[in-house]
């Protein structure tokens, strides 16, 4: 059985993430319909920049690993050092804004929102390591929900981007203040600028953080290269239409992040055993197949309620990424448990290069449908990651091959058969999920 504290964290975080996912899900079509495809395309590019960059929270994982040393000075030094990095980065970005004559008022607030996440991430790591996973993640997701709801209200009055940027700025400040408050309540010192006497801590942090942030830069590009190409080669209207449909599905990825969020600090302390890993894979993968199957079967019912003329190809291809992504979220726990991001970074970079090559070698006119297929192809990196980790820890190839066969069957049915043939997947994977989850022992 799963430990009660982990189950409690999982349930509470699931509620918070589900609330954020629902508000985010409905905010996309509402804002899209209120401001129009072109204006939404511009706003979505701002959202892409903020949320993608702030998801590069390499500091959080590094802090979790370094706290294992139980040095009382560690958090204060790392948090203060991250504040310094944030100030330096903000100064550089503002100078870039001045050089390129950007709208400084919008640019400044957006860059502060991004830079303040650097010290926020350090406190987030501390809270997670000290069993405050529920607080840190629930606080962020409930604030996100409020942010989405506030943006929905704004969209009824204006499409002016400054209002949305300022909303993001307020969200970032509030999240940082909440993490400061909770950390102080735990009795820890969060400020220590005596860097010279703690060179060892800073050196270790830099040595671990640079590869970590390098990894997240690659993650940013593999998660958004298709949107960047559309933004560059197609119209802002196309970008808005594609982003709104694709992001409806990508928002669902947060469901699988619950597993990583709750279990990552646990497995760093206790280790991840092969049997637990395989059971987690089967449970999450079955859940993903169920979500994708039901969503594909019912999309003809709910999608027209959200959009006047939805592009079903883009939406279906996005839904097909869900089972692949679910494998990646669990595999990442195993690959990163020793604090080494190299394998994951190299895999992501390889598939990013392959995807970009596909785009450059394509000799027909670009379309949003084409980029949805390329995006689907890029997510096979998650299957490759699963193979790499399975091989690393000695899990048999036959086990991995069974996963490949199941994904292949699911894709073939979607591509060549009527949706009615998807119904058996609901029964089969519903049974697998229920029978497997009972066996998980953490």
Backbone torsions as a table, in degrees:
resi	resn	phi	psi	omega
1	UNK	NA	156.9	-178.8
2	UNK	-84.2	137.3	-179.2
3	UNK	-54.7	139.5	-172.6
4	UNK	-59.5	-40.1	-177.9
5	UNK	-64.8	-37.4	178.7
6	UNK	-68.7	-42.1	178.3
7	UNK	-61.3	-43.5	179.5
8	UNK	-61.8	-47.9	178.0
9	UNK	-58.5	-44.4	-178.3
10	UNK	-59.8	-47.0	-177.6
11	UNK	-65.2	-46.5	-178.5
12	UNK	-65.7	-41.3	177.9
13	UNK	-67.9	-37.5	178.4
14	UNK	-60.1	-42.8	179.0
15	UNK	-62.4	-45.1	-179.0
16	UNK	-64.4	-45.1	-179.3
17	UNK	-68.3	-38.7	178.2
18	UNK	-62.2	-41.2	178.3
19	UNK	-62.9	-44.3	178.1
20	UNK	-65.8	-39.4	-179.1
21	UNK	-65.7	-40.5	-179.6
22	UNK	-65.8	-47.3	179.5
23	UNK	-64.4	-38.4	177.7
24	UNK	-66.4	-42.7	-179.0
25	UNK	-57.6	-47.4	-177.5
26	UNK	-79.1	-23.2	178.6
27	UNK	-67.3	-32.3	-177.1
28	UNK	-61.9	-57.7	179.9
29	UNK	-67.2	-32.2	-179.0
30	UNK	-66.7	-49.7	178.6
31	UNK	-63.3	-41.4	178.7
32	UNK	-57.7	-47.6	-178.5
33	UNK	-71.3	-31.3	-178.5
34	UNK	-74.4	-41.5	-174.1
35	UNK	-101.3	-15.2	-179.0
36	UNK	94.1	159.9	-174.6
37	UNK	-62.3	-43.1	-175.5
38	UNK	-67.5	-47.3	179.5
39	UNK	-65.5	-37.4	178.1
40	UNK	-65.2	-36.8	177.9
41	UNK	-58.3	-42.2	179.4
42	UNK	-67.7	-44.5	179.2
43	UNK	-64.2	-39.7	-179.3
44	UNK	-64.7	-32.3	177.6
45	UNK	-65.4	-36.7	175.4
46	UNK	-66.2	-44.5	178.1
47	UNK	-61.2	-41.2	179.1
48	UNK	-59.0	-46.0	-178.4
49	UNK	-62.5	-47.3	-176.0
50	UNK	-69.8	-55.7	-172.6
51	UNK	-70.7	-31.9	178.1
52	UNK	-71.5	-44.2	-178.3
53	UNK	-67.6	-41.3	-179.0
54	UNK	-74.7	-12.2	173.7
55	UNK	-79.4	-9.0	176.8
56	UNK	-81.0	58.4	-174.2
57	UNK	-90.1	58.8	178.5
58	UNK	-61.3	-26.8	-179.2
59	UNK	-63.6	-35.8	-176.7
60	UNK	-60.8	-49.4	-179.3
61	UNK	-65.6	-37.9	-179.6
62	UNK	-65.6	-42.2	178.4
63	UNK	-61.1	-42.6	179.0
64	UNK	-58.3	-44.2	-179.7
65	UNK	-67.2	-41.6	-175.9
66	UNK	-72.5	-25.1	179.1
67	UNK	-70.5	-13.2	176.4
68	UNK	-62.4	-22.8	-180.0
69	UNK	-74.9	-11.5	176.7
70	UNK	60.8	29.1	176.1
71	UNK	-81.7	120.6	-175.7
72	UNK	-63.8	-23.9	-178.1
73	UNK	-86.0	-10.6	-170.3
74	UNK	-58.4	-52.3	-175.4
75	UNK	-63.3	-46.2	-179.0
76	UNK	-57.7	-43.4	179.3
77	UNK	-65.5	-48.1	-176.2
78	UNK	-66.8	-40.6	178.9
79	UNK	-65.3	-44.1	179.0
80	UNK	-64.6	-40.9	179.6
81	UNK	-64.8	-37.2	177.8
82	UNK	-69.0	-33.7	174.0
83	UNK	-61.3	-44.4	178.8
84	UNK	-61.3	-43.6	178.6
85	UNK	-61.8	-42.5	179.8
86	UNK	-61.4	-41.7	179.5
87	UNK	-65.8	-44.2	179.5
88	UNK	-62.6	-45.0	-179.7
89	UNK	-63.6	-41.7	179.1
90	UNK	-62.7	-41.7	178.6
91	UNK	-60.7	-44.6	179.2
92	UNK	-62.9	-43.4	-178.2
93	UNK	-66.4	-40.0	177.9
94	UNK	-63.5	-41.8	176.9
95	UNK	-61.1	-39.6	176.6
96	UNK	-62.5	-41.6	178.1
97	UNK	-61.7	-39.3	178.4
98	UNK	-67.9	-44.3	-179.0
99	UNK	-60.3	-42.5	-177.0
100	UNK	-92.9	9.6	174.3
101	UNK	54.7	47.2	178.1
102	UNK	-82.2	165.7	175.7
103	UNK	-68.9	99.2	-169.1
104	UNK	-65.2	-33.6	-178.7
105	UNK	-63.9	-46.9	178.2
106	UNK	-68.7	-46.4	-176.2
107	UNK	-62.6	-40.4	-177.1
108	UNK	-64.8	-48.0	-178.9
109	UNK	-65.4	-36.6	179.3
110	UNK	-68.2	-41.6	-179.1
111	UNK	-69.6	-35.3	175.0
112	UNK	-62.4	-43.0	-179.9
113	UNK	-59.0	-38.0	179.7
114	UNK	-74.8	-46.9	-175.0
115	UNK	-68.2	-31.6	-178.5
116	UNK	-69.9	-16.5	178.8
117	UNK	-71.6	-19.4	-179.4
118	UNK	-63.2	-55.0	175.5
119	UNK	-69.1	-30.0	177.1
120	UNK	-59.1	-40.8	-178.4
121	UNK	-63.5	-36.3	178.4
122	UNK	-64.2	-44.1	178.3
123	UNK	-66.9	-34.7	178.1
124	UNK	-60.8	-44.3	178.1
125	UNK	-61.6	-41.3	179.3
126	UNK	-63.0	-44.9	-179.1
127	UNK	-63.7	-40.6	179.9
128	UNK	-67.1	-40.0	-179.9
129	UNK	-64.7	-32.1	-178.6
130	UNK	-96.0	33.5	172.1
131	UNK	61.8	30.6	174.7
132	UNK	-110.6	37.0	179.6
133	UNK	-59.9	-42.0	-177.5
134	UNK	-63.0	-48.3	-177.7
135	UNK	-61.3	-52.0	-173.7
136	UNK	-62.3	-44.8	-177.4
137	UNK	-77.5	-36.5	177.7
138	UNK	-67.6	-41.1	178.9
139	UNK	-59.3	-45.8	-180.0
140	UNK	-63.1	-43.9	-175.1
141	UNK	-72.7	-35.8	176.4
142	UNK	-69.7	-36.8	174.4
143	UNK	-65.5	-38.9	175.8
144	UNK	-60.1	-41.1	179.4
145	UNK	-60.6	-44.5	177.8
146	UNK	-62.2	-40.5	178.8
147	UNK	-60.9	-47.0	-180.0
148	UNK	-62.0	-42.6	-179.8
149	UNK	-64.4	-39.9	178.8
150	UNK	-64.6	-39.4	178.5
151	UNK	-66.3	-35.2	176.5
152	UNK	-60.5	-45.6	178.9
153	UNK	-60.8	-44.7	179.9
154	UNK	-59.5	-39.0	-175.4
155	UNK	-62.9	-22.8	178.0
156	UNK	-74.4	-15.3	-176.1
157	UNK	-112.7	-34.0	-175.2
158	UNK	-158.7	156.5	172.7
159	UNK	-108.7	7.0	179.7
160	UNK	-61.0	122.3	-171.6
161	UNK	-66.2	-24.8	-176.5
162	UNK	-60.8	-35.9	-179.7
163	UNK	-65.8	-38.2	179.8
164	UNK	-72.7	-39.3	178.2
165	UNK	-64.0	-42.0	-179.9
166	UNK	-66.7	-33.5	176.4
167	UNK	-63.1	-42.3	177.5
168	UNK	-63.3	-40.0	179.0
169	UNK	-60.4	-46.4	179.0
170	UNK	-62.7	-41.6	178.1
171	UNK	-58.4	-45.8	-178.1
172	UNK	-63.7	-42.0	179.3
173	UNK	-64.3	-46.3	-178.2
174	UNK	-63.1	-41.4	179.8
175	UNK	-62.9	-43.4	179.5
176	UNK	-62.8	-43.6	179.8
177	UNK	-64.5	-38.5	177.9
178	UNK	-63.0	-42.5	-179.8
179	UNK	-68.5	-36.6	175.5
180	UNK	-61.9	-47.1	-178.9
181	UNK	-58.7	-47.4	-177.2
182	UNK	-67.9	-38.6	178.9
183	UNK	-64.4	-42.7	178.9
184	UNK	-65.0	-34.8	178.2
185	UNK	-64.5	-24.1	178.5
186	UNK	-84.1	-0.6	174.3
187	UNK	80.3	21.6	-178.4
188	UNK	-101.1	150.2	175.0
189	UNK	-85.7	121.9	-175.9
190	UNK	-100.4	-2.1	179.4
191	UNK	-128.8	129.6	175.2
192	UNK	-158.9	106.5	-176.5
193	UNK	-97.6	14.1	179.4
194	UNK	-81.7	65.1	-173.8
195	UNK	-66.3	-34.2	-175.6
196	UNK	-63.9	-34.7	-179.5
197	UNK	-88.0	0.6	179.3
198	UNK	-130.8	42.8	-179.1
199	UNK	-62.3	-33.5	-177.5
200	UNK	-63.8	-43.2	179.6
201	UNK	-63.4	-46.1	-178.0
202	UNK	-65.8	-41.1	179.8
203	UNK	-63.2	-43.8	178.5
204	UNK	-63.0	-41.1	-179.9
205	UNK	-63.2	-45.8	-179.6
206	UNK	-62.9	-43.4	-179.0
207	UNK	-62.5	-32.1	179.3
208	UNK	-89.9	-34.1	-174.3
209	UNK	-74.5	-37.9	-178.1
210	UNK	-59.7	-50.3	175.5
211	UNK	-61.9	-34.4	-179.6
212	UNK	-65.2	-48.0	179.4
213	UNK	-69.1	-33.7	174.6
214	UNK	-60.1	-39.1	176.8
215	UNK	-63.0	-44.4	-177.0
216	UNK	-70.4	-25.9	173.2
217	UNK	-63.9	-43.3	177.1
218	UNK	-63.7	-40.7	178.0
219	UNK	-59.5	-43.2	178.9
220	UNK	-56.4	-45.9	-176.5
221	UNK	-72.1	-37.7	-179.8
222	UNK	-72.5	-23.4	178.9
223	UNK	-85.9	-11.8	-173.8
224	UNK	-138.7	4.1	-176.0
225	UNK	-60.0	-37.4	-179.1
226	UNK	-63.5	-41.2	179.1
227	UNK	-69.0	-35.8	178.3
228	UNK	-66.7	-39.0	176.5
229	UNK	-64.7	-43.4	179.2
230	UNK	-63.6	-41.3	179.1
231	UNK	-60.7	-34.5	-176.7
232	UNK	-85.2	-39.5	-170.5
233	UNK	-102.4	-25.0	-179.5
234	UNK	-111.5	-174.6	-176.2
235	UNK	-82.1	162.7	176.5
236	UNK	-64.9	-29.3	176.2
237	UNK	-64.5	-44.3	176.9
238	UNK	-63.0	-41.8	179.7
239	UNK	-60.8	-44.2	-180.0
240	UNK	-63.7	-43.6	179.8
241	UNK	-64.5	-47.7	-178.6
242	UNK	-63.2	-47.0	-176.5
243	UNK	-63.2	-40.5	-177.2
244	UNK	-64.8	-39.9	180.0
245	UNK	-73.7	-46.7	-179.0
246	UNK	-63.4	-40.4	-176.4
247	UNK	-70.3	-24.2	174.8
248	UNK	-58.2	-39.6	-179.3
249	UNK	-80.2	-44.2	-177.8
250	UNK	-59.0	-32.3	177.6
251	UNK	-60.6	-28.4	-179.4
252	UNK	-71.6	-16.6	179.4
253	UNK	-59.3	-26.1	-176.9
254	UNK	-61.9	-24.2	178.2
255	UNK	-59.3	-41.5	-178.6
256	UNK	-77.0	-21.6	177.2
257	UNK	-67.6	-18.6	178.2
258	UNK	-60.9	-43.6	-179.4
259	UNK	-59.2	-47.3	-179.0
260	UNK	-66.9	-40.7	-178.1
261	UNK	-62.4	-46.3	-176.8
262	UNK	-75.4	-41.0	-170.1
263	UNK	-90.4	-23.5	-176.1
264	UNK	-58.1	-51.4	178.2
265	UNK	-63.2	-33.0	-179.8
266	UNK	-65.4	-46.6	-176.8
267	UNK	-73.1	-24.8	174.2
268	UNK	-63.8	-37.9	-178.7
269	UNK	-79.2	-39.4	-171.0
270	UNK	-109.5	-14.3	-177.0
271	UNK	89.9	161.3	-179.0
272	UNK	-118.6	117.3	-178.5
273	UNK	-89.9	149.8	-174.5
274	UNK	-56.7	-42.6	-177.6
275	UNK	-66.1	-41.4	177.0
276	UNK	-62.5	-40.4	179.6
277	UNK	-61.7	-47.1	-178.2
278	UNK	-64.7	-39.7	178.3
279	UNK	-66.4	-39.7	176.7
280	UNK	-63.1	-42.2	178.6
281	UNK	-59.7	-49.1	-179.0
282	UNK	-62.2	-40.8	-178.9
283	UNK	-65.6	-50.9	-177.3
284	UNK	-68.7	-40.5	179.2
285	UNK	-62.7	-42.8	178.1
286	UNK	-62.8	-42.5	177.8
287	UNK	-60.9	-40.9	-179.9
288	UNK	-65.7	-43.0	177.7
289	UNK	-60.4	-41.5	179.0
290	UNK	-61.9	-46.3	179.6
291	UNK	-61.1	-48.0	-178.2
292	UNK	-63.4	-43.3	-177.6
293	UNK	-63.3	-51.3	-179.6
294	UNK	-62.0	-40.3	-179.3
295	UNK	-64.8	-40.8	179.9
296	UNK	-68.6	-42.3	-179.3
297	UNK	-63.5	-39.9	-173.1
298	UNK	-96.9	1.5	-174.9
299	UNK	-61.9	-29.3	177.6
300	UNK	-67.5	-16.5	-179.8
301	UNK	-91.5	-50.9	-171.7
302	UNK	-89.6	-28.0	-175.6
303	UNK	-66.3	-40.8	176.9
304	UNK	-63.7	-19.9	176.6
305	UNK	-73.4	-23.1	-177.9
306	UNK	-97.3	-31.6	-176.8
307	UNK	-132.9	148.2	179.2
308	UNK	-70.1	-42.1	-177.6
309	UNK	-140.3	73.2	-174.3
310	UNK	-69.6	149.0	176.5
311	UNK	-92.8	104.4	-173.9
312	UNK	-72.0	-27.2	179.3
313	UNK	-65.8	-48.0	179.2
314	UNK	-61.1	-43.0	-176.5
315	UNK	-69.4	-42.6	180.0
316	UNK	-64.4	-45.0	178.7
317	UNK	-61.0	-35.2	176.8
318	UNK	-67.3	-40.4	178.5
319	UNK	-63.6	-34.1	-179.2
320	UNK	-67.2	-16.5	177.9
321	UNK	-76.2	-18.0	-173.3
322	UNK	-58.8	-49.6	178.9
323	UNK	-60.6	-37.1	179.5
324	UNK	-65.6	-46.6	-178.4
325	UNK	-63.0	-36.3	179.9
326	UNK	-60.5	-36.5	177.1
327	UNK	-65.5	-40.6	-178.2
328	UNK	-64.5	-40.5	-176.8
329	UNK	-62.9	-37.1	178.9
330	UNK	-78.7	-41.0	-179.1
331	UNK	-61.8	-35.0	179.6
332	UNK	-59.2	-34.9	178.5
333	UNK	-58.1	-46.9	-179.2
334	UNK	-67.4	-43.8	-176.9
335	UNK	-66.9	-33.0	-173.9
336	UNK	-100.1	4.0	-173.3
337	UNK	-64.4	-24.0	177.6
338	UNK	-97.9	10.9	178.1
339	UNK	78.9	10.5	-178.8
340	UNK	-103.5	116.9	-177.4
341	UNK	-99.4	4.2	-171.3
342	UNK	-62.2	-46.4	-177.8
343	UNK	-61.2	-45.3	-179.2
344	UNK	-66.2	-43.5	179.4
345	UNK	-60.5	-44.2	-178.5
346	UNK	-64.8	-39.3	178.0
347	UNK	-64.8	-46.5	-179.8
348	UNK	-61.9	-41.9	-179.6
349	UNK	-64.2	-40.6	179.7
350	UNK	-61.2	-45.7	-179.5
351	UNK	-73.5	-28.3	173.8
352	UNK	-64.1	-46.0	178.1
353	UNK	-62.1	-44.3	178.6
354	UNK	-60.1	-44.1	-179.0
355	UNK	-64.9	-41.6	178.0
356	UNK	-65.1	-39.3	177.2
357	UNK	-61.8	-41.0	177.3
358	UNK	-58.0	-42.6	180.0
359	UNK	-64.0	-45.9	-176.9
360	UNK	-71.5	-27.7	179.8
361	UNK	-86.1	-9.7	179.6
362	UNK	-70.8	125.5	-172.6
363	UNK	-107.9	18.9	175.1
364	UNK	-116.1	176.5	179.3
365	UNK	-66.8	137.8	178.4
366	UNK	-68.9	150.4	175.0
367	UNK	-148.6	162.4	179.7
368	UNK	-68.6	-27.3	176.5
369	UNK	-64.5	-42.3	178.7
370	UNK	-60.0	-45.0	-178.1
371	UNK	-68.8	-26.6	175.8
372	UNK	-68.4	-34.7	175.9
373	UNK	-68.6	-39.7	179.1
374	UNK	-66.0	-39.9	177.4
375	UNK	-61.3	-42.4	177.7
376	UNK	-61.6	-43.3	178.3
377	UNK	-59.9	-41.4	-176.3
378	UNK	-63.0	-26.6	-177.3
379	UNK	-78.2	-4.7	173.3
380	UNK	-67.9	-7.1	173.5
381	UNK	-59.3	-32.4	-179.1
382	UNK	-66.7	-36.1	177.3
383	UNK	-68.8	-38.5	177.5
384	UNK	-65.1	-39.1	177.0
385	UNK	-61.7	-40.3	178.7
386	UNK	-62.5	-42.0	178.4
387	UNK	-62.5	-44.3	-178.5
388	UNK	-61.9	-46.0	-179.1
389	UNK	-68.3	-40.3	179.4
390	UNK	-60.0	-42.7	178.8
391	UNK	-66.4	-38.2	-177.1
392	UNK	-63.9	-39.5	-174.6
393	UNK	-101.2	5.7	173.4
394	UNK	84.4	19.7	174.7
395	UNK	-76.2	136.7	-172.8
396	UNK	-61.6	147.7	178.3
397	UNK	-65.4	-31.4	-179.4
398	UNK	-62.1	-35.9	176.9
399	UNK	-63.8	-46.1	178.6
400	UNK	-63.4	-40.1	-177.1
401	UNK	-64.1	-33.0	176.6
402	UNK	-63.4	-38.7	176.7
403	UNK	-63.7	-43.6	179.2
404	UNK	-59.7	-44.5	-179.8
405	UNK	-62.5	-39.8	-179.7
406	UNK	-66.5	-41.9	177.8
407	UNK	-66.4	-41.9	179.7
408	UNK	-60.8	-44.5	178.9
409	UNK	-62.0	-43.7	180.0
410	UNK	-61.7	-43.5	179.7
411	UNK	-67.2	-43.0	-178.6
412	UNK	-63.5	-41.3	177.7
413	UNK	-62.2	-41.3	179.5
414	UNK	-66.1	-37.5	-174.6
415	UNK	-79.6	-35.5	-168.3
416	UNK	-119.4	-11.3	-176.3
417	UNK	-119.5	165.8	178.3
418	UNK	-68.0	147.3	-180.0
419	UNK	-56.4	-20.4	179.9
420	UNK	-61.7	-26.1	179.9
421	UNK	-76.0	-3.1	177.2
422	UNK	-84.1	-17.9	-176.3
423	UNK	-57.9	-39.6	178.0
424	UNK	-59.0	-28.1	179.2
425	UNK	-62.8	-33.8	-180.0
426	UNK	-64.4	-44.7	-179.3
427	UNK	-68.6	-46.7	-176.1
428	UNK	-63.6	-50.1	-174.6
429	UNK	-80.4	-20.4	171.0
430	UNK	-65.0	-42.6	177.2
431	UNK	-65.9	-45.3	179.8
432	UNK	-59.6	-42.8	-179.4
433	UNK	-62.2	-47.9	-177.5
434	UNK	-66.1	-39.3	-177.7
435	UNK	-75.7	-31.4	-177.0
436	UNK	-79.6	-41.8	-173.6
437	UNK	-63.9	-25.6	178.7
438	UNK	-69.3	-22.4	-175.5
439	UNK	-90.1	-9.3	-175.9
440	UNK	-68.7	129.7	177.5
441	UNK	-125.8	117.1	-178.7
442	UNK	-127.8	NA	NA
